[in-house]
Amino acid sequence: AGRQEDQIQDFHYSHVEDQTAMEKNARDIHDELSFLLLEGIIHERGDDDNGKDRTLRGKIYRKKLRQLLRWPLAKLQSQRLLSSLPSTSFKEEQALLLGRLGRH
């Protein structure tokens, strides 16, 4: 019986480690996606920082970023992204991130 209990315990620990690794991978992917979308928005906007997306691509990137920020299952490091947002033209994104942090 002891051997079977050890196998069950090993399986449990292995499962917990796999779950932790998957959560870290999801967090890394979601963080990377959020930064790529932010970079795309800024690139499409050019030097114009009036908060208006000038191109269709920029509008799509912003819509996708907002969808990611609203998604309850997103595994984001919200504080990290918040500190990277330009302060003038990303008010809605700031509000969404503050909400995720419980500060809005």
NUVOFI-45919 format. One record per atom (N, C-alpha, C, O, CB): chain; y, z, x; residue number from 1; atom name. Coordinates in nm, 3 decimals, decimal comma. Glycine has a CB too. Layout:
<pts>
A | Y | Z | X | NUM | CA $
...
</pts>
This chain:
<pts>
A | -0,121 | 0,000 | 0,083 | 1 | N $
A | 0,000 | 0,000 | 0,000 | 1 | CA $
A | 0,125 | 0,000 | 0,086 | 1 | C $
A | 0,227 | -0,057 | 0,047 | 1 | O $
A | 0,001 | 0,121 | -0,093 | 1 | CB $
A | 0,119 | 0,064 | 0,203 | 2 | N $
A | 0,235 | 0,070 | 0,291 | 2 | CA $
A | 0,277 | -0,067 | 0,341 | 2 | C $
A | 0,397 | -0,096 | 0,353 | 2 | O $
A | 0,206 | 0,159 | 0,408 | 2 | CB $
A | 0,179 | -0,151 | 0,371 | 3 | N $
A | 0,210 | -0,287 | 0,419 | 3 | CA $
A | 0,279 | -0,369 | 0,311 | 3 | C $
A | 0,374 | -0,442 | 0,339 | 3 | O $
A | 0,081 | -0,358 | 0,465 | 3 | CB $
A | 0,232 | -0,356 | 0,188 | 4 | N $
A | 0,293 | -0,430 | 0,077 | 4 | CA $
A | 0,437 | -0,381 | 0,053 | 4 | C $
A | 0,526 | -0,463 | 0,027 | 4 | O $
A | 0,209 | -0,413 | -0,052 | 4 | CB $
A | 0,460 | -0,252 | 0,062 | 5 | N $
A | 0,596 | -0,198 | 0,047 | 5 | CA $
A | 0,686 | -0,250 | 0,158 | 5 | C $
A | 0,802 | -0,283 | 0,133 | 5 | O $
A | 0,594 | -0,044 | 0,049 | 5 | CB $
A | 0,634 | -0,259 | 0,281 | 6 | N $
A | 0,713 | -0,313 | 0,393 | 6 | CA $
A | 0,749 | -0,459 | 0,368 | 6 | C $
A | 0,861 | -0,501 | 0,397 | 6 | O $
A | 0,636 | -0,300 | 0,526 | 6 | CB $
A | 0,654 | -0,536 | 0,315 | 7 | N $
A | 0,681 | -0,678 | 0,286 | 7 | CA $
A | 0,789 | -0,692 | 0,178 | 7 | C $
A | 0,877 | -0,777 | 0,187 | 7 | O $
A | 0,552 | -0,749 | 0,242 | 7 | CB $
A | 0,778 | -0,608 | 0,077 | 8 | N $
A | 0,878 | -0,612 | -0,030 | 8 | CA $
A | 1,015 | -0,574 | 0,025 | 8 | C $
A | 1,115 | -0,637 | -0,007 | 8 | O $
A | 0,839 | -0,516 | -0,146 | 8 | CB $
A | 1,019 | -0,471 | 0,108 | 9 | N $
A | 1,146 | -0,427 | 0,167 | 9 | CA $
A | 1,203 | -0,536 | 0,258 | 9 | C $
A | 1,323 | -0,562 | 0,256 | 9 | O $
A | 1,127 | -0,295 | 0,245 | 9 | CB $
A | 1,117 | -0,600 | 0,338 | 10 | N $
A | 1,162 | -0,709 | 0,425 | 10 | CA $
A | 1,218 | -0,824 | 0,343 | 10 | C $
A | 1,321 | -0,882 | 0,378 | 10 | O $
A | 1,046 | -0,759 | 0,513 | 10 | CB $
A | 1,150 | -0,857 | 0,232 | 11 | N $
A | 1,197 | -0,963 | 0,145 | 11 | CA $
A | 1,334 | -0,927 | 0,087 | 11 | C $
A | 1,424 | -1,011 | 0,081 | 11 | O $
A | 1,096 | -0,989 | 0,032 | 11 | CB $
A | 1,349 | -0,802 | 0,045 | 12 | N $
A | 1,476 | -0,757 | -0,011 | 12 | CA $
A | 1,589 | -0,769 | 0,091 | 12 | C $
A | 1,696 | -0,822 | 0,060 | 12 | O $
A | 1,466 | -0,611 | -0,061 | 12 | CB $
A | 1,566 | -0,720 | 0,213 | 13 | N $
A | 1,669 | -0,729 | 0,317 | 13 | CA $
A | 1,702 | -0,874 | 0,351 | 13 | C $
A | 1,818 | -0,909 | 0,371 | 13 | O $
A | 1,623 | -0,655 | 0,444 | 13 | CB $
A | 1,600 | -0,957 | 0,356 | 14 | N $
A | 1,621 | -1,099 | 0,384 | 14 | CA $
A | 1,705 | -1,162 | 0,273 | 14 | C $
A | 1,796 | -1,241 | 0,301 | 14 | O $
A | 1,486 | -1,172 | 0,398 | 14 | CB $
A | 1,676 | -1,128 | 0,149 | 15 | N $
A | 1,751 | -1,180 | 0,035 | 15 | CA $
A | 1,897 | -1,135 | 0,041 | 15 | C $
A | 1,988 | -1,214 | 0,016 | 15 | O $
A | 1,687 | -1,136 | -0,098 | 15 | CB $
A | 1,921 | -1,008 | 0,072 | 16 | N $
A | 2,057 | -0,955 | 0,082 | 16 | CA $
A | 2,132 | -1,026 | 0,195 | 16 | C $
A | 2,249 | -1,061 | 0,178 | 16 | O $
A | 2,055 | -0,802 | 0,106 | 16 | CB $
A | 2,068 | -1,047 | 0,308 | 17 | N $
A | 2,132 | -1,118 | 0,419 | 17 | CA $
A | 2,165 | -1,261 | 0,381 | 17 | C $
A | 2,273 | -1,310 | 0,413 | 17 | O $
A | 2,042 | -1,116 | 0,544 | 17 | CB $
A | 2,073 | -1,330 | 0,311 | 18 | N $
A | 2,098 | -1,466 | 0,266 | 18 | CA $
A | 2,215 | -1,470 | 0,170 | 18 | C $
A | 2,300 | -1,559 | 0,179 | 18 | O $
A | 1,973 | -1,525 | 0,200 | 18 | CB $
A | 2,220 | -1,375 | 0,077 | 19 | N $
A | 2,329 | -1,370 | -0,021 | 19 | CA $
A | 2,463 | -1,347 | 0,050 | 19 | C $
A | 2,562 | -1,412 | 0,016 | 19 | O $
A | 2,304 | -1,258 | -0,125 | 19 | CB $
A | 2,465 | -1,257 | 0,147 | 20 | N $
A | 2,587 | -1,230 | 0,223 | 20 | CA $
A | 2,631 | -1,354 | 0,299 | 20 | C $
A | 2,750 | -1,386 | 0,302 | 20 | O $
A | 2,565 | -1,112 | 0,320 | 20 | CB $
A | 2,538 | -1,424 | 0,359 | 21 | N $
A | 2,571 | -1,547 | 0,432 | 21 | CA $
A | 2,624 | -1,654 | 0,337 | 21 | C $
A | 2,719 | -1,725 | 0,371 | 21 | O $
A | 2,447 | -1,600 | 0,507 | 21 | CB $
A | 2,565 | -1,665 | 0,219 | 22 | N $
A | 2,612 | -1,764 | 0,122 | 22 | CA $
A | 2,753 | -1,732 | 0,074 | 22 | C $
A | 2,836 | -1,822 | 0,058 | 22 | O $
A | 2,517 | -1,772 | 0,002 | 22 | CB $
A | 2,782 | -1,603 | 0,052 | 23 | N $
A | 2,916 | -1,564 | 0,009 | 23 | CA $
A | 3,018 | -1,594 | 0,119 | 23 | C $
A | 3,129 | -1,639 | 0,090 | 23 | O $
A | 2,919 | -1,415 | -0,028 | 23 | CB $
A | 2,982 | -1,568 | 0,244 | 24 | N $
A | 3,072 | -1,599 | 0,355 | 24 | CA $
A | 3,096 | -1,749 | 0,364 | 24 | C $
A | 3,209 | -1,793 | 0,385 | 24 | O $
A | 3,015 | -1,545 | 0,489 | 24 | CB $
A | 2,989 | -1,828 | 0,349 | 25 | N $
A | 3,004 | -1,973 | 0,352 | 25 | CA $
A | 3,094 | -2,021 | 0,238 | 25 | C $
A | 3,179 | -2,108 | 0,259 | 25 | O $
A | 2,867 | -2,041 | 0,344 | 25 | CB $
A | 3,075 | -1,966 | 0,119 | 26 | N $
A | 3,159 | -2,005 | 0,005 | 26 | CA $
A | 3,304 | -1,969 | 0,033 | 26 | C $
A | 3,394 | -2,048 | 0,005 | 26 | O $
A | 3,111 | -1,936 | -0,125 | 26 | CB $
A | 3,328 | -1,850 | 0,089 | 27 | N $
A | 3,465 | -1,808 | 0,121 | 27 | CA $
A | 3,527 | -1,902 | 0,224 | 27 | C $
A | 3,643 | -1,942 | 0,211 | 27 | O $
A | 3,466 | -1,663 | 0,174 | 27 | CB $
A | 3,450 | -1,938 | 0,326 | 28 | N $
A | 3,501 | -2,029 | 0,428 | 28 | CA $
A | 3,533 | -2,166 | 0,370 | 28 | C $
A | 3,636 | -2,226 | 0,403 | 28 | O $
A | 3,400 | -2,043 | 0,542 | 28 | CB $
A | 3,445 | -2,216 | 0,284 | 29 | N $
A | 3,467 | -2,348 | 0,223 | 29 | CA $
A | 3,587 | -2,345 | 0,131 | 29 | C $
A | 3,670 | -2,436 | 0,134 | 29 | O $
A | 3,341 | -2,393 | 0,145 | 29 | CB $
A | 3,600 | -2,242 | 0,048 | 30 | N $
A | 3,712 | -2,233 | -0,045 | 30 | CA $
A | 3,844 | -2,217 | 0,031 | 30 | C $
A | 3,946 | -2,275 | -0,007 | 30 | O $
A | 3,692 | -2,116 | -0,142 | 30 | CB $
A | 3,842 | -2,137 | 0,138 | 31 | N $
A | 3,963 | -2,123 | 0,220 | 31 | CA $
A | 4,002 | -2,257 | 0,282 | 31 | C $
A | 4,118 | -2,298 | 0,277 | 31 | O $
A | 3,942 | -2,017 | 0,331 | 31 | CB $
A | 3,904 | -2,326 | 0,338 | 32 | N $
A | 3,933 | -2,455 | 0,402 | 32 | CA $
A | 3,987 | -2,554 | 0,300 | 32 | C $
A | 4,084 | -2,625 | 0,327 | 32 | O $
A | 3,805 | -2,513 | 0,468 | 32 | CB $
A | 3,926 | -2,558 | 0,182 | 33 | N $
A | 3,972 | -2,648 | 0,077 | 33 | CA $
A | 4,115 | -2,615 | 0,037 | 33 | C $
A | 4,198 | -2,705 | 0,022 | 33 | O $
A | 3,880 | -2,640 | -0,044 | 33 | CB $
A | 4,145 | -2,487 | 0,019 | 34 | N $
A | 4,281 | -2,450 | -0,023 | 34 | CA $
A | 4,384 | -2,490 | 0,082 | 34 | C $
A | 4,493 | -2,537 | 0,048 | 34 | O $
A | 4,289 | -2,298 | -0,049 | 34 | CB $
A | 4,352 | -2,472 | 0,210 | 35 | N $
A | 4,446 | -2,510 | 0,315 | 35 | CA $
A | 4,460 | -2,662 | 0,327 | 35 | C $
A | 4,569 | -2,712 | 0,354 | 35 | O $
A | 4,403 | -2,452 | 0,449 | 35 | CB $
A | 4,350 | -2,735 | 0,308 | 36 | N $
A | 4,358 | -2,881 | 0,310 | 36 | CA $
A | 4,444 | -2,933 | 0,195 | 36 | C $
A | 4,524 | -3,025 | 0,213 | 36 | O $
A | 4,218 | -2,943 | 0,303 | 36 | CB $
A | 4,428 | -2,874 | 0,077 | 37 | N $
A | 4,511 | -2,915 | -0,037 | 37 | CA $
A | 4,658 | -2,883 | -0,011 | 37 | C $
A | 4,745 | -2,965 | -0,039 | 37 | O $
A | 4,463 | -2,846 | -0,167 | 37 | CB $
A | 4,685 | -2,765 | 0,042 | 38 | N $
A | 4,822 | -2,727 | 0,075 | 38 | CA $
A | 4,881 | -2,823 | 0,177 | 38 | C $
A | 4,995 | -2,869 | 0,162 | 38 | O $
A | 4,828 | -2,583 | 0,128 | 38 | CB $
A | 4,805 | -2,853 | 0,279 | 39 | N $
A | 4,851 | -2,947 | 0,382 | 39 | CA $
A | 4,878 | -3,085 | 0,321 | 39 | C $
A | 4,976 | -3,151 | 0,357 | 39 | O $
A | 4,748 | -2,958 | 0,495 | 39 | CB $
A | 4,791 | -3,128 | 0,230 | 40 | N $
A | 4,811 | -3,256 | 0,164 | 40 | CA $
A | 4,937 | -3,259 | 0,081 | 40 | C $
A | 5,010 | -3,359 | 0,082 | 40 | O $
A | 4,692 | -3,289 | 0,076 | 40 | CB $
A | 4,965 | -3,151 | 0,009 | 41 | N $
A | 5,087 | -3,143 | -0,072 | 41 | CA $
A | 5,209 | -3,155 | 0,018 | 41 | C $
A | 5,301 | -3,232 | -0,010 | 41 | O $
A | 5,092 | -3,010 | -0,153 | 41 | CB $
A | 5,210 | -3,079 | 0,125 | 42 | N $
A | 5,324 | -3,079 | 0,217 | 42 | CA $
A | 5,340 | -3,215 | 0,282 | 42 | C $
A | 5,452 | -3,265 | 0,295 | 42 | O $
A | 5,308 | -2,970 | 0,324 | 42 | CB $
A | 5,230 | -3,276 | 0,323 | 43 | N $
A | 5,236 | -3,407 | 0,388 | 43 | CA $
A | 5,291 | -3,513 | 0,291 | 43 | C $
A | 5,374 | -3,595 | 0,329 | 43 | O $
A | 5,096 | -3,448 | 0,438 | 43 | CB $
A | 5,244 | -3,511 | 0,168 | 44 | N $
A | 5,288 | -3,610 | 0,070 | 44 | CA $
A | 5,434 | -3,591 | 0,032 | 44 | C $
A | 5,502 | -3,687 | -0,004 | 44 | O $
A | 5,201 | -3,603 | -0,055 | 44 | CB $
A | 5,481 | -3,470 | 0,040 | 45 | N $
A | 5,620 | -3,440 | 0,005 | 45 | CA $
A | 5,714 | -3,484 | 0,115 | 45 | C $
A | 5,830 | -3,516 | 0,088 | 45 | O $
A | 5,638 | -3,291 | -0,022 | 45 | CB $
A | 5,666 | -3,487 | 0,237 | 46 | N $
A | 5,752 | -3,522 | 0,349 | 46 | CA $
A | 5,849 | -3,411 | 0,381 | 46 | C $
A | 5,816 | -3,293 | 0,364 | 46 | O $
A | 5,828 | -3,650 | 0,320 | 46 | CB $
A | 5,966 | -3,446 | 0,428 | 47 | N $
A | 6,067 | -3,347 | 0,466 | 47 | CA $
A | 6,144 | -3,293 | 0,346 | 47 | C $
A | 6,223 | -3,200 | 0,359 | 47 | O $
A | 6,164 | -3,407 | 0,565 | 47 | CB $
A | 6,120 | -3,351 | 0,230 | 48 | N $
A | 6,191 | -3,310 | 0,109 | 48 | CA $
A | 6,128 | -3,182 | 0,056 | 48 | C $
A | 6,013 | -3,183 | 0,012 | 48 | O $
A | 6,187 | -3,423 | 0,002 | 48 | CB $
A | 6,200 | -3,072 | 0,058 | 49 | N $
A | 6,147 | -2,943 | 0,015 | 49 | CA $
A | 6,213 | -2,896 | -0,115 | 49 | C $
A | 6,248 | -2,778 | -0,129 | 49 | O $
A | 6,166 | -2,838 | 0,125 | 49 | CB $
A | 6,230 | -2,987 | -0,209 | 50 | N $
A | 6,293 | -2,948 | -0,335 | 50 | CA $
A | 6,191 | -2,906 | -0,440 | 50 | C $
A | 6,227 | -2,882 | -0,556 | 50 | O $
A | 6,379 | -3,061 | -0,388 | 50 | CB $
A | 6,064 | -2,898 | -0,401 | 51 | N $
A | 5,962 | -2,855 | -0,495 | 51 | CA $
A | 5,904 | -2,967 | -0,580 | 51 | C $
A | 5,813 | -2,943 | -0,660 | 51 | O $
A | 6,017 | -2,751 | -0,584 | 51 | CB $
A | 5,953 | -3,085 | -0,564 | 52 | N $
A | 5,904 | -3,199 | -0,642 | 52 | CA $
A | 5,798 | -3,273 | -0,560 | 52 | C $
A | 5,817 | -3,301 | -0,441 | 52 | O $
A | 6,020 | -3,294 | -0,682 | 52 | CB $
A | 5,688 | -3,306 | -0,627 | 53 | N $
A | 5,587 | -3,389 | -0,563 | 53 | CA $
A | 5,627 | -3,534 | -0,585 | 53 | C $
A | 5,638 | -3,580 | -0,699 | 53 | O $
A | 5,444 | -3,360 | -0,619 | 53 | CB $
A | 5,650 | -3,605 | -0,476 | 54 | N $
A | 5,701 | -3,741 | -0,486 | 54 | CA $
A | 5,594 | -3,845 | -0,514 | 54 | C $
A | 5,624 | -3,950 | -0,570 | 54 | O $
A | 5,773 | -3,777 | -0,361 | 54 | CB $
A | 5,471 | -3,817 | -0,477 | 55 | N $
A | 5,366 | -3,917 | -0,492 | 55 | CA $
A | 5,259 | -3,868 | -0,589 | 55 | C $
A | 5,245 | -3,748 | -0,612 | 55 | O $
A | 5,303 | -3,950 | -0,357 | 55 | CB $
A | 5,184 | -3,960 | -0,643 | 56 | N $
A | 5,073 | -3,926 | -0,731 | 56 | CA $
A | 4,971 | -3,843 | -0,655 | 56 | C $
A | 4,915 | -3,748 | -0,710 | 56 | O $
A | 5,008 | -4,053 | -0,789 | 56 | CB $
A | 4,946 | -3,878 | -0,530 | 57 | N $
A | 4,850 | -3,803 | -0,450 | 57 | CA $
A | 4,895 | -3,657 | -0,434 | 57 | C $
A | 4,814 | -3,565 | -0,445 | 57 | O $
A | 4,832 | -3,869 | -0,312 | 57 | CB $
A | 5,023 | -3,637 | -0,408 | 58 | N $
A | 5,076 | -3,501 | -0,396 | 58 | CA $
A | 5,060 | -3,422 | -0,525 | 58 | C $
A | 5,027 | -3,304 | -0,522 | 58 | O $
A | 5,222 | -3,506 | -0,357 | 58 | CB $
A | 5,083 | -3,488 | -0,639 | 59 | N $
A | 5,066 | -3,423 | -0,769 | 59 | CA $
A | 4,919 | -3,385 | -0,792 | 59 | C $
A | 4,890 | -3,278 | -0,844 | 59 | O $
A | 5,116 | -3,515 | -0,883 | 59 | CB $
A | 4,829 | -3,473 | -0,752 | 60 | N $
A | 4,686 | -3,444 | -0,768 | 60 | CA $
A | 4,645 | -3,328 | -0,679 | 60 | C $
A | 4,572 | -3,239 | -0,723 | 60 | O $
A | 4,601 | -3,569 | -0,734 | 60 | CB $
A | 4,693 | -3,327 | -0,553 | 61 | N $
A | 4,660 | -3,216 | -0,462 | 61 | CA $
A | 4,709 | -3,083 | -0,519 | 61 | C $
A | 4,639 | -2,983 | -0,514 | 61 | O $
A | 4,723 | -3,240 | -0,323 | 61 | CB $
A | 4,831 | -3,084 | -0,573 | 62 | N $
A | 4,886 | -2,960 | -0,628 | 62 | CA $
A | 4,806 | -2,915 | -0,751 | 62 | C $
A | 4,778 | -2,796 | -0,767 | 62 | O $
A | 5,035 | -2,979 | -0,666 | 62 | CB $
A | 4,768 | -3,010 | -0,837 | 63 | N $
A | 4,688 | -2,976 | -0,954 | 63 | CA $
A | 4,554 | -2,916 | -0,911 | 63 | C $
A | 4,510 | -2,817 | -0,969 | 63 | O $
A | 4,665 | -3,101 | -1,043 | 63 | CB $
A | 4,491 | -2,976 | -0,812 | 64 | N $
A | 4,361 | -2,926 | -0,764 | 64 | CA $
A | 4,375 | -2,788 | -0,699 | 64 | C $
A | 4,289 | -2,702 | -0,717 | 64 | O $
A | 4,300 | -3,024 | -0,664 | 64 | CB $
A | 4,483 | -2,766 | -0,625 | 65 | N $
A | 4,506 | -2,635 | -0,565 | 65 | CA $
A | 4,523 | -2,529 | -0,674 | 65 | C $
A | 4,465 | -2,421 | -0,665 | 65 | O $
A | 4,629 | -2,638 | -0,473 | 65 | CB $
A | 4,600 | -2,561 | -0,776 | 66 | N $
A | 4,621 | -2,465 | -0,885 | 66 | CA $
A | 4,490 | -2,438 | -0,960 | 66 | C $
A | 4,465 | -2,325 | -1,001 | 66 | O $
A | 4,727 | -2,518 | -0,983 | 66 | CB $
A | 4,407 | -2,541 | -0,978 | 67 | N $
A | 4,277 | -2,521 | -1,042 | 67 | CA $
A | 4,191 | -2,427 | -0,960 | 67 | C $
A | 4,125 | -2,338 | -1,015 | 67 | O $
A | 4,205 | -2,656 | -1,063 | 67 | CB $
A | 4,191 | -2,445 | -0,829 | 68 | N $
A | 4,113 | -2,358 | -0,741 | 68 | CA $
A | 4,164 | -2,214 | -0,749 | 68 | C $
A | 4,085 | -2,120 | -0,754 | 68 | O $
A | 4,119 | -2,408 | -0,596 | 68 | CB $
A | 4,296 | -2,197 | -0,751 | 69 | N $
A | 4,353 | -2,063 | -0,756 | 69 | CA $
A | 4,327 | -1,994 | -0,891 | 69 | C $
A | 4,320 | -1,872 | -0,898 | 69 | O $
A | 4,504 | -2,070 | -0,730 | 69 | CB $
A | 4,312 | -2,073 | -0,997 | 70 | N $
A | 4,284 | -2,017 | -1,129 | 70 | CA $
A | 4,135 | -1,989 | -1,150 | 70 | C $
A | 4,098 | -1,912 | -1,239 | 70 | O $
A | 4,334 | -2,111 | -1,238 | 70 | CB $
A | 4,050 | -2,051 | -1,071 | 71 | N $
A | 3,906 | -2,040 | -1,090 | 71 | CA $
A | 3,860 | -1,898 | -1,057 | 71 | C $
A | 3,876 | -1,854 | -0,943 | 71 | O $
A | 3,831 | -2,143 | -1,003 | 71 | CB $
A | 3,804 | -1,826 | -1,154 | 72 | N $
A | 3,767 | -1,686 | -1,130 | 72 | CA $
A | 3,656 | -1,668 | -1,026 | 72 | C $
A | 3,645 | -1,560 | -0,968 | 72 | O $
A | 3,724 | -1,623 | -1,259 | 72 | CB $
A | 3,576 | -1,770 | -1,001 | 73 | N $
A | 3,466 | -1,758 | -0,905 | 73 | CA $
A | 3,506 | -1,801 | -0,764 | 73 | C $
A | 3,425 | -1,796 | -0,671 | 73 | O $
A | 3,349 | -1,841 | -0,951 | 73 | CB $
A | 3,631 | -1,842 | -0,747 | 74 | N $
A | 3,676 | -1,884 | -0,613 | 74 | CA $
A | 3,673 | -1,764 | -0,519 | 74 | C $
A | 3,717 | -1,655 | -0,553 | 74 | O $
A | 3,819 | -1,944 | -0,619 | 74 | CB $
A | 3,622 | -1,788 | -0,400 | 75 | N $
A | 3,612 | -1,684 | -0,297 | 75 | CA $
A | 3,720 | -1,710 | -0,193 | 75 | C $
A | 3,691 | -1,759 | -0,083 | 75 | O $
A | 3,469 | -1,682 | -0,230 | 75 | CB $
A | 3,843 | -1,679 | -0,226 | 76 | N $
A | 3,955 | -1,706 | -0,137 | 76 | CA $
A | 4,001 | -1,579 | -0,066 | 76 | C $
A | 3,989 | -1,469 | -0,119 | 76 | O $
A | 4,071 | -1,767 | -0,215 | 76 | CB $
A | 4,054 | -1,598 | 0,052 | 77 | N $
A | 4,127 | -1,489 | 0,117 | 77 | CA $
A | 4,273 | -1,507 | 0,074 | 77 | C $
A | 4,354 | -1,568 | 0,145 | 77 | O $
A | 4,111 | -1,491 | 0,277 | 77 | CB $
A | 4,304 | -1,453 | -0,044 | 78 | N $
A | 4,431 | -1,480 | -0,110 | 78 | CA $
A | 4,551 | -1,442 | -0,024 | 78 | C $
A | 4,649 | -1,516 | -0,020 | 78 | O $
A | 4,438 | -1,405 | -0,241 | 78 | CB $
A | 4,545 | -1,330 | 0,044 | 79 | N $
A | 4,659 | -1,285 | 0,126 | 79 | CA $
A | 4,687 | -1,385 | 0,238 | 79 | C $
A | 4,803 | -1,412 | 0,269 | 79 | O $
A | 4,631 | -1,146 | 0,185 | 79 | CB $
A | 4,582 | -1,438 | 0,297 | 80 | N $
A | 4,598 | -1,535 | 0,406 | 80 | CA $
A | 4,668 | -1,661 | 0,357 | 80 | C $
A | 4,760 | -1,711 | 0,422 | 80 | O $
A | 4,460 | -1,571 | 0,467 | 80 | CB $
A | 4,625 | -1,714 | 0,242 | 81 | N $
A | 4,688 | -1,833 | 0,188 | 81 | CA $
A | 4,831 | -1,803 | 0,144 | 81 | C $
A | 4,921 | -1,884 | 0,166 | 81 | O $
A | 4,606 | -1,888 | 0,071 | 81 | CB $
A | 4,852 | -1,689 | 0,082 | 82 | N $
A | 4,986 | -1,650 | 0,037 | 82 | CA $
A | 5,084 | -1,647 | 0,153 | 82 | C $
A | 5,197 | -1,692 | 0,140 | 82 | O $
A | 4,982 | -1,514 | -0,031 | 82 | CB $
A | 5,041 | -1,594 | 0,265 | 83 | N $
A | 5,131 | -1,585 | 0,381 | 83 | CA $
A | 5,158 | -1,722 | 0,442 | 83 | C $
A | 5,252 | -1,737 | 0,521 | 83 | O $
A | 5,072 | -1,493 | 0,487 | 83 | CB $
A | 5,078 | -1,822 | 0,408 | 84 | N $
A | 5,098 | -1,958 | 0,462 | 84 | CA $
A | 5,182 | -2,047 | 0,371 | 84 | C $
A | 5,224 | -2,155 | 0,413 | 84 | O $
A | 4,965 | -2,023 | 0,486 | 84 | CB $
A | 5,206 | -2,003 | 0,248 | 85 | N $
A | 5,282 | -2,086 | 0,154 | 85 | CA $
A | 5,429 | -2,089 | 0,190 | 85 | C $
A | 5,488 | -1,985 | 0,218 | 85 | O $
A | 5,264 | -2,036 | 0,011 | 85 | CB $
A | 5,490 | -2,209 | 0,190 | 86 | N $
A | 5,636 | -2,213 | 0,201 | 86 | CA $
A | 5,696 | -2,139 | 0,081 | 86 | C $
A | 5,647 | -2,152 | -0,031 | 86 | O $
A | 5,688 | -2,362 | 0,206 | 86 | CB $
A | 5,798 | -2,062 | 0,105 | 87 | N $
A | 5,848 | -1,971 | 0,002 | 87 | CA $
A | 5,928 | -2,040 | -0,108 | 87 | C $
A | 5,941 | -1,985 | -0,217 | 87 | O $
A | 5,933 | -1,867 | 0,065 | 87 | CB $
A | 5,980 | -2,158 | -0,084 | 88 | N $
A | 6,074 | -2,215 | -0,181 | 88 | CA $
A | 6,009 | -2,298 | -0,290 | 88 | C $
A | 6,055 | -2,291 | -0,404 | 88 | O $
A | 6,171 | -2,300 | -0,110 | 88 | CB $
A | 5,906 | -2,374 | -0,262 | 89 | N $
A | 5,860 | -2,471 | -0,360 | 89 | CA $
A | 5,718 | -2,448 | -0,411 | 89 | C $
A | 5,657 | -2,538 | -0,469 | 89 | O $
A | 5,868 | -2,607 | -0,302 | 89 | CB $
A | 5,665 | -2,330 | -0,390 | 90 | N $
A | 5,530 | -2,300 | -0,434 | 90 | CA $
A | 5,527 | -2,172 | -0,519 | 90 | C $
A | 5,441 | -2,086 | -0,500 | 90 | O $
A | 5,436 | -2,287 | -0,312 | 90 | CB $
A | 5,622 | -2,162 | -0,611 | 91 | N $
A | 5,635 | -2,040 | -0,692 | 91 | CA $
A | 5,513 | -2,015 | -0,779 | 91 | C $
A | 5,465 | -1,902 | -0,787 | 91 | O $
A | 5,760 | -2,049 | -0,779 | 91 | CB $
A | 5,462 | -2,119 | -0,846 | 92 | N $
A | 5,345 | -2,099 | -0,932 | 92 | CA $
A | 5,222 | -2,060 | -0,850 | 92 | C $
A | 5,144 | -1,974 | -0,892 | 92 | O $
A | 5,317 | -2,227 | -1,013 | 92 | CB $
A | 5,205 | -2,123 | -0,734 | 93 | N $
A | 5,093 | -2,089 | -0,648 | 93 | CA $
A | 5,106 | -1,945 | -0,597 | 93 | C $
A | 5,006 | -1,873 | -0,587 | 93 | O $
A | 5,085 | -2,188 | -0,529 | 93 | CB $
A | 5,229 | -1,904 | -0,564 | 94 | N $
A | 5,251 | -1,766 | -0,522 | 94 | CA $
A | 5,213 | -1,669 | -0,634 | 94 | C $
A | 5,147 | -1,568 | -0,609 | 94 | O $
A | 5,398 | -1,744 | -0,481 | 94 | CB $
A | 5,253 | -1,701 | -0,758 | 95 | N $
A | 5,222 | -1,614 | -0,871 | 95 | CA $
A | 5,071 | -1,605 | -0,894 | 95 | C $
A | 5,018 | -1,498 | -0,921 | 95 | O $
A | 5,292 | -1,666 | -0,999 | 95 | CB $
A | 5,002 | -1,718 | -0,882 | 96 | N $
A | 4,857 | -1,718 | -0,900 | 96 | CA $
A | 4,789 | -1,632 | -0,793 | 96 | C $
A | 4,697 | -1,556 | -0,822 | 96 | O $
A | 4,802 | -1,861 | -0,896 | 96 | CB $
A | 4,835 | -1,644 | -0,669 | 97 | N $
A | 4,776 | -1,565 | -0,560 | 97 | CA $
A | 4,808 | -1,417 | -0,576 | 97 | C $
A | 4,722 | -1,331 | -0,553 | 97 | O $
A | 4,827 | -1,615 | -0,425 | 97 | CB $
A | 4,930 | -1,387 | -0,616 | 98 | N $
A | 4,965 | -1,245 | -0,639 | 98 | CA $
A | 4,880 | -1,187 | -0,751 | 98 | C $
A | 4,838 | -1,071 | -0,745 | 98 | O $
A | 5,115 | -1,229 | -0,673 | 98 | CB $
A | 4,854 | -1,269 | -0,854 | 99 | N $
A | 4,768 | -1,225 | -0,961 | 99 | CA $
A | 4,626 | -1,197 | -0,912 | 99 | C $
A | 4,562 | -1,100 | -0,954 | 99 | O $
A | 4,765 | -1,329 | -1,071 | 99 | CB $
A | 4,577 | -1,281 | -0,824 | 100 | N $
A | 4,443 | -1,259 | -0,767 | 100 | CA $
A | 4,438 | -1,129 | -0,687 | 100 | C $
A | 4,335 | -1,063 | -0,679 | 100 | O $
A | 4,401 | -1,378 | -0,678 | 100 | CB $
A | 4,552 | -1,095 | -0,628 | 101 | N $
A | 4,560 | -0,973 | -0,547 | 101 | CA $
A | 4,593 | -0,850 | -0,632 | 101 | C $
A | 4,599 | -0,738 | -0,581 | 101 | O $
A | 4,665 | -0,989 | -0,436 | 101 | CB $
A | 4,616 | -0,872 | -0,763 | 102 | N $
A | 4,649 | -0,760 | -0,852 | 102 | CA $
A | 4,793 | -0,713 | -0,837 | 102 | C $
A | 4,826 | -0,600 | -0,872 | 102 | O $
A | 4,558 | -0,645 | -0,825 | 102 | CB $
A | 4,879 | -0,802 | -0,785 | 103 | N $
A | 5,019 | -0,763 | -0,761 | 103 | CA $
A | 5,117 | -0,844 | -0,844 | 103 | C $
A | 5,235 | -0,851 | -0,810 | 103 | O $
A | 5,053 | -0,780 | -0,614 | 103 | CB $
A | 5,072 | -0,903 | -0,952 | 104 | N $
A | 5,163 | -0,982 | -1,037 | 104 | CA $
A | 5,148 | -0,940 | -1,180 | 104 | C $
A | 5,216 | -0,993 | -1,267 | 104 | O $
A | 5,138 | -1,133 | -1,023 | 104 | CB $
</pts>
